Amino acid sequence: MSDTQGIRMSDKYGFDMMDGREVPRLVIAEDHILTGTHQGGVHVEAGEFTLEGTLQGSLDVQSGVKASIRGRQQGSVAVGEDAVVVVTGAIEGSTHVSRGGTVIIEASGRLAGSLTNHGEVVVRGVFGGSYDGDGEFRLEGSGYIKEPVVRDGVSYYEW
């Protein structure tokens, strides 16, 4: 990763613990495509962010940012006010959508995890997980909500 003003490692937004050590978060302030596998949190403050690989850590999408998840997000996602996240790949973790924020799960996409929605969520693909919040939630096209499997009193999702 380059250490430019647009893409840098910073402890300003906290640390992630990886293999018993503190790892500063990756901060992105310009258009960026993340490929391969990245372990640790990513804080996107400006530009357009595209995840084409795998992110194993939190993703924080700030106000006004547009993000595309084409790969796999394995961790929590926070969507800020006026931010838009379009998913054609997968989110595997909890998602929090702020007022004015938007998440669109396209036909090929899935959101697998808890969802707190105070903005707008459009599902054209699949959503499986718990849901709360007072935001708008719409199923469009072939979008659906996956039902959990219950065995021995335990609910879980088989993907």
ChimeraX commands (.cxc) that place a marker at each C-alpha (Angstrom):
marker #1 position 0.00,0.00,0.00 radius 0.5
marker #1 position 1.31,3.43,-0.80 radius 0.5
marker #1 position 1.71,5.96,1.97 radius 0.5
marker #1 position 0.12,8.84,0.08 radius 0.5
marker #1 position -2.42,11.27,1.42 radius 0.5
marker #1 position -5.16,9.36,-0.47 radius 0.5
marker #1 position -4.38,5.87,0.88 radius 0.5
marker #1 position -2.62,5.38,4.19 radius 0.5
marker #1 position -2.51,3.35,7.37 radius 0.5
marker #1 position -3.71,5.28,10.41 radius 0.5
marker #1 position -4.46,4.63,14.06 radius 0.5
marker #1 position -6.80,7.67,14.11 radius 0.5
marker #1 position -9.80,5.31,13.73 radius 0.5
marker #1 position -8.50,2.67,16.11 radius 0.5
marker #1 position -6.75,-0.63,15.64 radius 0.5
marker #1 position -7.73,-4.14,14.67 radius 0.5
marker #1 position -6.21,-7.12,16.45 radius 0.5
marker #1 position -4.57,-9.51,13.97 radius 0.5
marker #1 position -2.63,-12.50,15.24 radius 0.5
marker #1 position -2.27,-10.86,18.65 radius 0.5
marker #1 position -0.93,-7.53,17.39 radius 0.5
marker #1 position -2.49,-4.12,16.80 radius 0.5
marker #1 position -2.88,-3.22,13.13 radius 0.5
marker #1 position -3.84,0.37,12.18 radius 0.5
marker #1 position -6.80,0.74,9.83 radius 0.5
marker #1 position -6.41,1.43,6.14 radius 0.5
marker #1 position -7.76,4.93,5.41 radius 0.5
marker #1 position -8.89,5.70,1.85 radius 0.5
marker #1 position -9.53,9.27,0.65 radius 0.5
marker #1 position -9.54,8.80,-3.14 radius 0.5
marker #1 position -10.89,6.34,-5.71 radius 0.5
marker #1 position -9.48,2.90,-4.92 radius 0.5
marker #1 position -9.94,-0.75,-5.91 radius 0.5
marker #1 position -8.99,-3.33,-3.27 radius 0.5
marker #1 position -7.98,-6.69,-4.73 radius 0.5
marker #1 position -6.55,-9.81,-3.13 radius 0.5
marker #1 position -7.09,-10.34,0.60 radius 0.5
marker #1 position -6.79,-7.54,3.15 radius 0.5
marker #1 position -6.86,-8.26,6.87 radius 0.5
marker #1 position -7.86,-5.33,9.02 radius 0.5
marker #1 position -10.36,-2.50,8.97 radius 0.5
marker #1 position -10.89,-0.06,6.13 radius 0.5
marker #1 position -12.18,3.50,6.65 radius 0.5
marker #1 position -13.31,5.19,3.41 radius 0.5
marker #1 position -13.57,8.96,3.82 radius 0.5
marker #1 position -13.77,10.08,0.16 radius 0.5
marker #1 position -13.82,8.83,-3.41 radius 0.5
marker #1 position -15.28,5.65,-4.85 radius 0.5
marker #1 position -14.24,2.41,-3.20 radius 0.5
marker #1 position -14.46,-0.98,-4.92 radius 0.5
marker #1 position -13.84,-4.28,-3.16 radius 0.5
marker #1 position -12.95,-6.92,-5.74 radius 0.5
marker #1 position -11.09,-9.27,-3.40 radius 0.5
marker #1 position -11.74,-10.25,0.21 radius 0.5
marker #1 position -11.79,-7.86,3.15 radius 0.5
marker #1 position -11.44,-9.56,6.53 radius 0.5
marker #1 position -12.25,-6.69,8.87 radius 0.5
marker #1 position -14.65,-3.82,9.30 radius 0.5
marker #1 position -15.62,-1.49,6.47 radius 0.5
marker #1 position -16.59,2.07,7.39 radius 0.5
marker #1 position -18.14,3.98,4.45 radius 0.5
marker #1 position -18.40,7.66,5.37 radius 0.5
marker #1 position -20.95,10.27,4.28 radius 0.5
marker #1 position -21.14,10.91,0.55 radius 0.5
marker #1 position -18.95,7.93,-0.43 radius 0.5
marker #1 position -19.96,5.32,-3.01 radius 0.5
marker #1 position -18.75,1.75,-2.48 radius 0.5
marker #1 position -19.11,-1.37,-4.60 radius 0.5
marker #1 position -18.67,-4.80,-3.04 radius 0.5
marker #1 position -17.97,-7.23,-5.86 radius 0.5
marker #1 position -15.91,-9.62,-3.72 radius 0.5
marker #1 position -16.40,-10.75,-0.11 radius 0.5
marker #1 position -16.71,-8.48,2.91 radius 0.5
marker #1 position -16.09,-10.62,6.00 radius 0.5
marker #1 position -16.83,-8.26,8.88 radius 0.5
marker #1 position -19.07,-5.40,9.86 radius 0.5
marker #1 position -20.13,-2.63,7.47 radius 0.5
marker #1 position -21.13,0.88,8.57 radius 0.5
marker #1 position -22.86,3.01,5.93 radius 0.5
marker #1 position -22.84,6.74,6.62 radius 0.5
marker #1 position -25.36,9.42,5.77 radius 0.5
marker #1 position -25.67,9.96,2.00 radius 0.5
marker #1 position -23.33,7.00,1.35 radius 0.5
marker #1 position -24.30,4.29,-1.15 radius 0.5
marker #1 position -23.11,0.68,-1.04 radius 0.5
marker #1 position -23.92,-1.61,-3.99 radius 0.5
marker #1 position -23.38,-5.33,-3.43 radius 0.5
marker #1 position -22.95,-7.79,-6.30 radius 0.5
marker #1 position -20.73,-10.04,-4.16 radius 0.5
marker #1 position -21.29,-10.79,-0.47 radius 0.5
marker #1 position -21.38,-9.11,2.90 radius 0.5
marker #1 position -20.79,-11.69,5.63 radius 0.5
marker #1 position -21.23,-9.72,8.84 radius 0.5
marker #1 position -23.38,-7.12,10.52 radius 0.5
marker #1 position -24.45,-4.03,8.58 radius 0.5
marker #1 position -25.53,-0.67,10.00 radius 0.5
marker #1 position -27.17,1.85,7.66 radius 0.5
marker #1 position -27.42,5.44,8.94 radius 0.5
marker #1 position -30.27,7.80,8.09 radius 0.5
marker #1 position -29.83,8.89,4.49 radius 0.5
marker #1 position -27.55,5.92,3.72 radius 0.5
marker #1 position -28.42,3.33,1.06 radius 0.5
marker #1 position -27.51,-0.33,0.53 radius 0.5
marker #1 position -28.52,-2.11,-2.67 radius 0.5
marker #1 position -28.12,-5.89,-2.82 radius 0.5
marker #1 position -28.16,-6.68,-6.55 radius 0.5
marker #1 position -29.51,-9.97,-8.00 radius 0.5
marker #1 position -26.11,-11.69,-7.69 radius 0.5
marker #1 position -25.46,-10.27,-4.21 radius 0.5
marker #1 position -26.13,-11.39,-0.67 radius 0.5
marker #1 position -26.19,-9.88,2.77 radius 0.5
marker #1 position -25.59,-12.56,5.41 radius 0.5
marker #1 position -25.73,-11.10,8.90 radius 0.5
marker #1 position -27.62,-8.78,11.17 radius 0.5
marker #1 position -28.97,-5.56,9.67 radius 0.5
marker #1 position -29.72,-2.32,11.50 radius 0.5
marker #1 position -31.41,-0.04,9.00 radius 0.5
marker #1 position -32.21,3.64,9.54 radius 0.5
marker #1 position -31.77,4.50,5.85 radius 0.5
marker #1 position -32.78,2.53,2.77 radius 0.5
marker #1 position -32.07,-1.11,1.89 radius 0.5
marker #1 position -33.10,-2.60,-1.47 radius 0.5
marker #1 position -32.78,-6.38,-1.87 radius 0.5
marker #1 position -32.76,-7.75,-5.41 radius 0.5
marker #1 position -30.60,-10.69,-4.32 radius 0.5
marker #1 position -30.79,-12.39,-0.91 radius 0.5
marker #1 position -30.78,-11.25,2.72 radius 0.5
marker #1 position -30.46,-13.64,5.64 radius 0.5
marker #1 position -30.15,-12.48,9.22 radius 0.5
marker #1 position -31.84,-10.49,11.95 radius 0.5
marker #1 position -33.31,-7.09,11.16 radius 0.5
marker #1 position -34.14,-3.96,13.12 radius 0.5
marker #1 position -34.43,-0.24,12.53 radius 0.5
marker #1 position -36.97,2.24,11.20 radius 0.5
marker #1 position -35.57,2.62,7.67 radius 0.5
marker #1 position -37.11,1.62,4.36 radius 0.5
marker #1 position -36.64,-2.05,3.38 radius 0.5
marker #1 position -37.73,-3.19,-0.10 radius 0.5
marker #1 position -37.64,-6.48,-1.96 radius 0.5
marker #1 position -37.42,-5.97,-5.73 radius 0.5
marker #1 position -37.31,-8.34,-8.69 radius 0.5
marker #1 position -36.29,-11.81,-7.53 radius 0.5
marker #1 position -35.02,-10.54,-4.16 radius 0.5
marker #1 position -35.91,-12.63,-1.13 radius 0.5
marker #1 position -35.31,-13.15,2.57 radius 0.5
marker #1 position -33.58,-16.43,3.38 radius 0.5
marker #1 position -35.15,-18.37,6.23 radius 0.5
marker #1 position -32.89,-19.89,8.87 radius 0.5
marker #1 position -32.56,-23.63,9.46 radius 0.5
marker #1 position -33.57,-24.67,12.98 radius 0.5
marker #1 position -31.90,-27.73,14.51 radius 0.5
marker #1 position -32.07,-28.65,18.18 radius 0.5
marker #1 position -33.56,-25.25,18.93 radius 0.5
marker #1 position -30.70,-23.36,17.27 radius 0.5
marker #1 position -31.32,-21.10,14.24 radius 0.5
marker #1 position -28.60,-20.67,11.63 radius 0.5
marker #1 position -28.22,-20.02,7.91 radius 0.5
marker #1 position -26.85,-22.46,5.38 radius 0.5
marker #1 position -25.28,-20.65,2.46 radius 0.5
marker link #1:1,2 radius 0.2
marker link #1:2,3 radius 0.2
marker link #1:3,4 radius 0.2
marker link #1:4,5 radius 0.2
marker link #1:5,6 radius 0.2
marker link #1:6,7 radius 0.2
marker link #1:7,8 radius 0.2
marker link #1:8,9 radius 0.2
marker link #1:9,10 radius 0.2
marker link #1:10,11 radius 0.2
marker link #1:11,12 radius 0.2
marker link #1:12,13 radius 0.2
marker link #1:13,14 radius 0.2
marker link #1:14,15 radius 0.2
marker link #1:15,16 radius 0.2
marker link #1:16,17 radius 0.2
marker link #1:17,18 radius 0.2
marker link #1:18,19 radius 0.2
marker link #1:19,20 radius 0.2
marker link #1:20,21 radius 0.2
marker link #1:21,22 radius 0.2
marker link #1:22,23 radius 0.2
marker link #1:23,24 radius 0.2
marker link #1:24,25 radius 0.2
marker link #1:25,26 radius 0.2
marker link #1:26,27 radius 0.2
marker link #1:27,28 radius 0.2
marker link #1:28,29 radius 0.2
marker link #1:29,30 radius 0.2
marker link #1:30,31 radius 0.2
marker link #1:31,32 radius 0.2
marker link #1:32,33 radius 0.2
marker link #1:33,34 radius 0.2
marker link #1:34,35 radius 0.2
marker link #1:35,36 radius 0.2
marker link #1:36,37 radius 0.2
marker link #1:37,38 radius 0.2
marker link #1:38,39 radius 0.2
marker link #1:39,40 radius 0.2
marker link #1:40,41 radius 0.2
marker link #1:41,42 radius 0.2
marker link #1:42,43 radius 0.2
marker link #1:43,44 radius 0.2
marker link #1:44,45 radius 0.2
marker link #1:45,46 radius 0.2
marker link #1:46,47 radius 0.2
marker link #1:47,48 radius 0.2
marker link #1:48,49 radius 0.2
marker link #1:49,50 radius 0.2
marker link #1:50,51 radius 0.2
marker link #1:51,52 radius 0.2
marker link #1:52,53 radius 0.2
marker link #1:53,54 radius 0.2
marker link #1:54,55 radius 0.2
marker link #1:55,56 radius 0.2
marker link #1:56,57 radius 0.2
marker link #1:57,58 radius 0.2
marker link #1:58,59 radius 0.2
marker link #1:59,60 radius 0.2
marker link #1:60,61 radius 0.2
marker link #1:61,62 radius 0.2
marker link #1:62,63 radius 0.2
marker link #1:63,64 radius 0.2
marker link #1:64,65 radius 0.2
marker link #1:65,66 radius 0.2
marker link #1:66,67 radius 0.2
marker link #1:67,68 radius 0.2
marker link #1:68,69 radius 0.2
marker link #1:69,70 radius 0.2
marker link #1:70,71 radius 0.2
marker link #1:71,72 radius 0.2
marker link #1:72,73 radius 0.2
marker link #1:73,74 radius 0.2
marker link #1:74,75 radius 0.2
marker link #1:75,76 radius 0.2
marker link #1:76,77 radius 0.2
marker link #1:77,78 radius 0.2
marker link #1:78,79 radius 0.2
marker link #1:79,80 radius 0.2
marker link #1:80,81 radius 0.2
marker link #1:81,82 radius 0.2
marker link #1:82,83 radius 0.2
marker link #1:83,84 radius 0.2
marker link #1:84,85 radius 0.2
marker link #1:85,86 radius 0.2
marker link #1:86,87 radius 0.2
marker link #1:87,88 radius 0.2
marker link #1:88,89 radius 0.2
marker link #1:89,90 radius 0.2
marker link #1:90,91 radius 0.2
marker link #1:91,92 radius 0.2
marker link #1:92,93 radius 0.2
marker link #1:93,94 radius 0.2
marker link #1:94,95 radius 0.2
marker link #1:95,96 radius 0.2
marker link #1:96,97 radius 0.2
marker link #1:97,98 radius 0.2
marker link #1:98,99 radius 0.2
marker link #1:99,100 radius 0.2
marker link #1:100,101 radius 0.2
marker link #1:101,102 radius 0.2
marker link #1:102,103 radius 0.2
marker link #1:103,104 radius 0.2
marker link #1:104,105 radius 0.2
marker link #1:105,106 radius 0.2
marker link #1:106,107 radius 0.2
marker link #1:107,108 radius 0.2
marker link #1:108,109 radius 0.2
marker link #1:109,110 radius 0.2
marker link #1:110,111 radius 0.2
marker link #1:111,112 radius 0.2
marker link #1:112,113 radius 0.2
marker link #1:113,114 radius 0.2
marker link #1:114,115 radius 0.2
marker link #1:115,116 radius 0.2
marker link #1:116,117 radius 0.2
marker link #1:117,118 radius 0.2
marker link #1:118,119 radius 0.2
marker link #1:119,120 radius 0.2
marker link #1:120,121 radius 0.2
marker link #1:121,122 radius 0.2
marker link #1:122,123 radius 0.2
marker link #1:123,124 radius 0.2
marker link #1:124,125 radius 0.2
marker link #1:125,126 radius 0.2
marker link #1:126,127 radius 0.2
marker link #1:127,128 radius 0.2
marker link #1:128,129 radius 0.2
marker link #1:129,130 radius 0.2
marker link #1:130,131 radius 0.2
marker link #1:131,132 radius 0.2
marker link #1:132,133 radius 0.2
marker link #1:133,134 radius 0.2
marker link #1:134,135 radius 0.2
marker link #1:135,136 radius 0.2
marker link #1:136,137 radius 0.2
marker link #1:137,138 radius 0.2
marker link #1:138,139 radius 0.2
marker link #1:139,140 radius 0.2
marker link #1:140,141 radius 0.2
marker link #1:141,142 radius 0.2
marker link #1:142,143 radius 0.2
marker link #1:143,144 radius 0.2
marker link #1:144,145 radius 0.2
marker link #1:145,146 radius 0.2
marker link #1:146,147 radius 0.2
marker link #1:147,148 radius 0.2
marker link #1:148,149 radius 0.2
marker link #1:149,150 radius 0.2
marker link #1:150,151 radius 0.2
marker link #1:151,152 radius 0.2
marker link #1:152,153 radius 0.2
marker link #1:153,154 radius 0.2
marker link #1:154,155 radius 0.2
marker link #1:155,156 radius 0.2
marker link #1:156,157 radius 0.2
marker link #1:157,158 radius 0.2
marker link #1:158,159 radius 0.2
view
